[in-house]
Each structure stands twice: as structure tokens, then as C-alpha cells.
Amino acid sequence: MSRRDSSHTILMVTAGLIIGLVIATLLIVPLQLHNISGPWDIVVPSIICFVLGVSGIVIMLMRGREILQTLSSYLPNGNGVVQKKEFRGGKHIILDTSAIIDGRIADISQTGFVQGSLVIPRFVLDELRHIADSADALRRNRGRRGLEMLSRLQKDSDIPIEISDVDFEDMQEVDAKLVQLGIILRCPILTNDFNLNRVAELQGVQVLNINELANAIKPVVLPGEELKVHVIQEGREPSQGVGFLDDGTMIVVEGGRRYINNRLSVIVARVLQTAAGRMIFANLKPGKE
């Protein structure tokens, strides 16, 4: 056991014992007022103190961390501002780093579909700055894009942006901190990170996935429907051509390989929904080659 863990255990034991004895005292005083005489005058208070003292220790050892984290969200921060005050009323949504870098939340927030306030934890901002200062060019560009999107959110969005100073020093991973913050504040997490999505759902935290939203709002296409598609490349099969709708949905056209760089009328044959998105398989419209 490390020195930090040992100190934490001693603190939990001491706090639990004090809380248990304080509650025991509140129960013993009324008994003393009833003038209990005989051996019970000593035995009953002793039993109450022992039971409640041990109970307080056990509770603090098992749930002390969650209790302290919950209480810490109500305590003043370094600026003298009560942290929990920023989460008063209305619905709140926690933003993770991937959602900020993705940037689509800035456009979504301007549509009015997002209700409530967006909560950005301080540890997410720290991770974003760390990515923006990375030696790797790709990570650095992603981090800078995230900072630009965050600035756009603060300037152009009508949705309130709140910075949370709540942190969990005993946790190292940002995803674990986000899930714990979601549990404490009872807020959903907005992300497009698949791993965070799964971990949060396993712990009962609601997740708003931007990718799932994008797939859900794509236009519904039914078999037999006629579409106009611009074939831009070859498909996997020898005769297939591939095009895309305006929303990015891929259309595989049977017999469309010889019509690359042409705009065709096609008939939808079937629609396939995959984890990566939606794919449409179509045939050339008869007589329109």
C-alpha cells in the first residue's frame, strides 16, 4: 500500500468513527434524560457507541470516496465560487475531447436541437491543450482544431457553455473521469468515441453519440426508389461503380463501372445498415444507360 493510499484509509477511518460517535451521542442524550438506572446506564450507551462507530468506519471505507466526491462538487473552488452552483437547473450535457475536435457540435448547437447547457470539464481542456502542443503534426492539428471549435462554440452558440473544475485526482484516464462526472452530476456525455460509449453505458451513464445522430437523420431510402447518382470510382466487383449522396451515403451501382464520371438514374435494390454507416445497392434504370 502506498503512502497516499495509507493516508486515505486513515482519513476514512477517522471520519467514519467521528461521524458514528456524533450520531451515537445524539441518540444517547435522550436516553440519559429518561434516567436509565442500573447496569444498563453504562451498557446501552457503550453498545450504541460501538455499533455506530464501527458502522461509520465501514461505510466510509466502502463508500467514502463517492461521498467525498459528491460533497466536493458543492464546495467553493479556488475563486470562491461554489462549483455545484454552475449546474443549477435545466439539462446539462458533458462534452468530451473527441466531440470538441469533431466540430459538428458547433453546427448542431446552432440548430436549436440541443437543449440545456454544455459542460466542459477542466481536465478535458487540459487534454485538448496537451494534444495541441503535441510534437506529432497530425495530433497537433487535431488539438488546434478542437480549440478553434471551442472558441466558435463560446462566441457563436446560443447554448450556455460552463467550465467545470470538478476533478478526480485518483484517476488518470480522462474517459474514467468523464464517466465518474456523469455519475455524480447525472448528466449525459456527448461523444463520438466508441470505447467511451461502451464504458459509460456499462456504468449506467447516458451517452449521446454524434455518429449515431448523423446516421439517424440521413434520408430514408426504400427499395424501388429512383435516385440520381454521380458515379466517381470503381467498385469492389468488376462491374460495380460507386457514388455518394449529398449526405455521404455510399451507393454501389451494379453495371455502373463503365459510366464513371457520369450522372445516372438508378433504382434502389436494397439498403444495408452497417456499424460504419448506411450503404445503398442500386441497379441502372432500364433504358437510361
C-alpha positions as CSV (number, residue, x, y, z in Angstrom):
1,M,0.0,0.0,0.0
2,S,1.4,3.4,-1.0
3,R,1.7,6.3,1.5
4,R,-1.2,8.1,-0.3
5,D,-3.5,5.1,0.0
6,S,-2.5,4.6,3.6
7,S,-3.3,8.3,4.4
8,H,-6.6,8.0,2.5
9,T,-7.5,4.9,4.6
10,I,-6.6,6.6,7.9
11,L,-8.7,9.6,6.9
12,M,-11.7,7.5,6.0
13,V,-11.4,5.5,9.3
14,T,-11.1,8.7,11.4
15,A,-14.0,10.4,9.6
16,G,-16.2,7.3,9.9
17,L,-15.5,7.0,13.6
18,I,-16.2,10.6,14.3
19,I,-19.5,10.6,12.3
20,G,-20.6,7.4,14.1
21,L,-19.8,8.7,17.5
22,V,-21.6,12.0,16.8
23,I,-24.7,10.2,15.8
24,A,-24.4,7.9,18.8
25,T,-24.1,10.9,21.1
26,L,-27.3,12.3,19.6
27,L,-29.1,9.0,20.4
28,I,-27.6,8.7,23.9
29,V,-28.6,12.1,25.2
30,P,-32.4,11.4,25.0
31,L,-31.7,8.1,26.9
32,Q,-29.8,9.9,29.6
33,L,-32.8,12.2,30.0
34,H,-35.0,9.2,30.8
35,N,-32.8,8.4,33.8
36,I,-31.9,4.8,32.9
37,S,-30.5,3.3,36.1
38,G,-28.6,0.1,36.9
39,P,-26.0,-1.6,34.7
40,W,-28.0,-0.5,31.6
41,D,-26.9,3.1,32.3
42,I,-23.4,2.1,31.0
43,V,-24.1,-0.9,28.8
44,V,-26.6,0.7,26.4
45,P,-24.6,3.8,25.6
46,S,-21.5,1.6,25.2
47,I,-23.2,-0.7,22.7
48,I,-24.7,2.3,20.8
49,C,-21.2,3.9,20.5
50,F,-19.6,0.7,19.4
51,V,-22.2,-0.2,16.8
52,L,-22.4,3.2,15.3
53,G,-18.7,3.8,15.4
54,V,-17.9,0.6,13.6
55,S,-20.8,1.2,11.1
56,G,-19.4,4.7,10.3
57,I,-15.9,3.2,9.7
58,V,-17.3,0.5,7.4
59,I,-19.4,2.9,5.4
60,M,-16.6,5.4,4.9
61,L,-14.2,2.7,3.9
62,M,-16.7,1.3,1.3
63,R,-18.3,4.5,0.1
64,G,-16.1,7.3,1.4
65,R,-14.7,8.2,-2.0
66,E,-18.1,8.6,-3.6
67,I,-19.3,10.6,-0.6
68,L,-16.3,13.0,-0.7
69,Q,-16.5,13.4,-4.4
70,T,-20.2,14.3,-4.2
71,L,-19.6,16.8,-1.3
72,S,-16.6,18.3,-3.2
73,S,-18.8,19.3,-6.0
74,Y,-20.7,21.6,-3.6
75,L,-17.6,23.2,-2.0
76,P,-16.1,26.5,-3.2
77,N,-13.3,26.3,-5.7
78,G,-10.2,28.5,-5.7
79,N,-12.1,31.5,-6.8
80,G,-14.6,31.2,-4.0
81,V,-17.3,30.1,-6.5
82,V,-19.5,27.2,-5.5
83,Q,-18.9,24.6,-8.2
84,K,-22.3,22.9,-7.9
85,K,-23.9,26.3,-8.5
86,E,-22.9,26.2,-12.2
87,F,-25.1,23.1,-12.6
88,R,-28.3,24.6,-11.2
89,G,-31.5,23.9,-13.1
90,G,-32.0,22.7,-16.6
91,K,-30.4,19.9,-18.5
92,H,-26.7,19.6,-18.9
93,I,-24.5,17.7,-21.4
94,I,-20.9,16.9,-20.7
95,L,-18.6,17.3,-23.8
96,D,-15.6,15.1,-24.2
97,T,-12.4,15.8,-26.2
98,S,-13.4,13.9,-29.3
99,A,-16.7,15.7,-29.6
100,I,-14.9,19.1,-29.4
101,I,-12.3,18.1,-32.0
102,D,-15.0,16.6,-34.3
103,G,-16.6,20.1,-34.5
104,R,-20.1,19.0,-35.5
105,I,-21.5,20.0,-32.1
106,A,-20.9,23.7,-33.1
107,D,-23.3,23.2,-36.1
108,I,-25.7,21.1,-34.1
109,S,-25.9,23.7,-31.3
110,Q,-26.9,26.4,-33.8
111,T,-29.9,24.4,-35.0
112,G,-31.6,24.6,-31.6
113,F,-31.9,20.8,-31.1
114,V,-29.5,20.8,-28.1
115,Q,-31.4,21.9,-25.0
116,G,-29.7,23.0,-21.8
117,S,-26.0,23.8,-21.2
118,L,-22.8,22.2,-22.4
119,V,-20.4,21.3,-19.6
120,I,-16.7,21.2,-20.4
121,P,-14.6,19.7,-17.6
122,R,-11.3,21.4,-16.9
123,F,-9.4,18.1,-17.4
124,V,-10.8,17.9,-20.9
125,L,-9.4,21.4,-21.7
126,D,-6.1,20.3,-20.3
127,E,-6.1,17.2,-22.6
128,L,-7.1,19.4,-25.5
129,R,-4.2,21.8,-24.9
130,H,-1.8,18.8,-24.5
131,I,-2.9,17.5,-27.9
132,A,-2.5,20.9,-29.5
133,D,1.1,21.1,-28.1
134,S,2.0,17.6,-29.4
135,A,5.2,17.0,-31.4
136,D,3.2,14.9,-33.9
137,A,1.8,17.2,-36.7
138,L,-1.5,15.3,-37.0
139,R,-2.3,15.3,-33.3
140,R,-1.2,19.0,-33.1
141,N,-3.6,19.9,-35.9
142,R,-6.4,18.0,-34.3
143,G,-5.8,19.8,-31.0
144,R,-5.8,23.2,-32.6
145,R,-9.0,22.4,-34.5
146,G,-10.5,21.5,-31.2
147,L,-9.5,24.8,-29.6
148,E,-10.9,26.6,-32.7
149,M,-14.2,24.7,-32.4
150,L,-14.4,25.5,-28.7
151,S,-13.8,29.2,-29.4
152,R,-16.6,29.1,-32.0
153,L,-18.9,27.4,-29.5
154,Q,-18.3,30.2,-27.0
155,K,-18.7,33.0,-29.4
156,D,-21.5,31.9,-31.8
157,S,-23.6,29.4,-29.9
158,D,-26.7,30.5,-28.0
159,I,-26.2,27.5,-25.7
160,P,-24.5,28.3,-22.4
161,I,-21.0,26.9,-22.0
162,E,-20.0,26.0,-18.5
163,I,-16.5,25.1,-17.4
164,S,-16.4,22.6,-14.5
165,D,-13.5,22.5,-12.1
166,V,-14.6,19.2,-10.6
167,D,-11.7,16.7,-10.9
168,F,-10.7,13.2,-9.7
169,E,-7.1,13.2,-8.8
170,D,-7.1,9.5,-8.0
171,M,-8.0,8.7,-11.7
172,Q,-5.5,9.1,-14.6
173,E,-7.6,8.4,-17.7
174,V,-9.9,11.2,-19.0
175,D,-12.6,8.7,-20.0
176,A,-12.8,7.4,-16.4
177,K,-13.1,10.9,-15.1
178,L,-15.9,11.7,-17.6
179,V,-17.9,8.7,-16.6
180,Q,-17.5,9.5,-12.9
181,L,-18.5,13.1,-13.5
182,G,-21.6,11.8,-15.4
183,I,-22.5,9.6,-12.5
184,I,-22.2,12.4,-10.0
185,L,-23.9,15.1,-12.0
186,R,-26.4,12.7,-13.6
187,C,-25.6,14.2,-17.0
188,P,-25.3,12.5,-20.4
189,I,-21.9,12.5,-22.1
190,L,-21.8,13.8,-25.7
191,T,-19.0,11.9,-27.7
192,N,-18.1,10.1,-30.8
193,D,-15.6,7.8,-29.0
194,F,-16.7,4.2,-29.4
195,N,-14.8,3.0,-26.3
196,L,-16.1,5.7,-24.1
197,N,-19.6,5.0,-25.3
198,R,-19.4,1.3,-24.3
199,V,-17.7,2.0,-20.9
200,A,-20.3,4.7,-20.0
201,E,-23.3,2.6,-21.0
202,L,-21.9,-0.3,-18.8
203,Q,-21.9,2.1,-15.8
204,G,-25.4,3.4,-16.5
205,V,-24.4,6.8,-17.9
206,Q,-26.4,8.0,-20.8
207,V,-24.3,8.7,-24.0
208,L,-25.2,11.0,-26.9
209,N,-23.2,9.7,-29.9
210,I,-22.7,12.2,-32.7
211,N,-22.1,9.4,-35.2
212,E,-25.4,7.7,-34.3
213,L,-27.2,11.0,-34.6
214,A,-25.7,11.5,-38.1
215,N,-26.8,8.1,-39.2
216,A,-30.3,8.6,-37.7
217,I,-31.0,11.8,-39.6
218,K,-30.0,10.5,-43.0
219,P,-32.9,10.5,-45.5
220,V,-34.8,7.2,-45.7
221,V,-34.3,5.4,-49.0
222,L,-36.6,2.5,-49.9
223,P,-36.1,-0.3,-52.4
224,G,-37.6,0.6,-55.8
225,E,-37.0,4.3,-55.3
226,E,-35.3,6.2,-58.2
227,L,-32.2,8.3,-57.4
228,K,-29.8,10.4,-59.4
229,V,-26.1,9.5,-58.6
230,H,-22.8,10.6,-59.9
231,V,-20.5,7.6,-60.3
232,I,-17.0,8.6,-59.3
233,Q,-15.0,5.4,-58.9
234,E,-14.8,1.7,-59.4
235,G,-16.5,-0.8,-57.0
236,R,-15.1,-4.0,-55.5
237,E,-16.7,-6.2,-58.1
238,P,-15.7,-6.0,-61.8
239,S,-18.9,-4.3,-63.0
240,Q,-19.7,-2.0,-60.0
241,G,-19.4,1.7,-59.8
242,V,-19.6,3.8,-56.7
243,G,-21.1,7.2,-56.0
244,F,-22.2,9.2,-53.0
245,L,-25.3,11.1,-51.9
246,D,-25.0,14.6,-50.6
247,D,-25.1,13.3,-47.0
248,G,-22.1,11.0,-47.7
249,T,-24.1,7.8,-48.1
250,M,-22.3,5.4,-50.4
251,I,-24.2,3.9,-53.4
252,V,-22.9,0.9,-55.2
253,V,-24.3,0.7,-58.7
254,E,-24.4,-2.6,-60.5
255,G,-23.1,-2.2,-64.0
256,G,-22.0,1.3,-63.3
257,R,-18.3,0.8,-63.8
258,R,-18.3,1.9,-67.4
259,Y,-20.2,5.1,-66.5
260,I,-17.5,6.6,-64.2
261,N,-17.7,10.4,-64.1
262,N,-21.3,10.3,-65.4
263,R,-24.6,11.1,-63.6
264,L,-27.1,8.2,-63.8
265,S,-30.6,7.4,-62.9
266,V,-30.6,4.3,-60.7
267,I,-33.2,2.2,-59.0
268,V,-32.5,1.2,-55.3
269,A,-32.3,-2.6,-54.9
270,R,-31.5,-2.8,-51.2
271,V,-30.3,-0.8,-48.3
272,L,-27.7,-2.2,-45.9
273,Q,-27.1,-0.7,-42.4
274,T,-23.7,-1.4,-41.0
275,A,-21.7,-0.2,-38.0
276,A,-19.8,2.2,-40.3
277,G,-23.0,3.7,-41.7
278,R,-25.5,3.1,-44.4
279,M,-24.9,1.5,-47.9
280,I,-27.2,1.5,-50.8
281,F,-27.1,-1.0,-53.6
282,A,-28.8,0.1,-56.9
283,N,-29.2,-1.0,-60.5
284,L,-29.2,1.1,-63.6
285,K,-32.6,2.3,-64.6
286,P,-33.8,0.3,-67.6
287,G,-33.5,2.2,-70.8
288,K,-31.5,5.0,-69.2
289,E,-27.9,3.8,-69.8
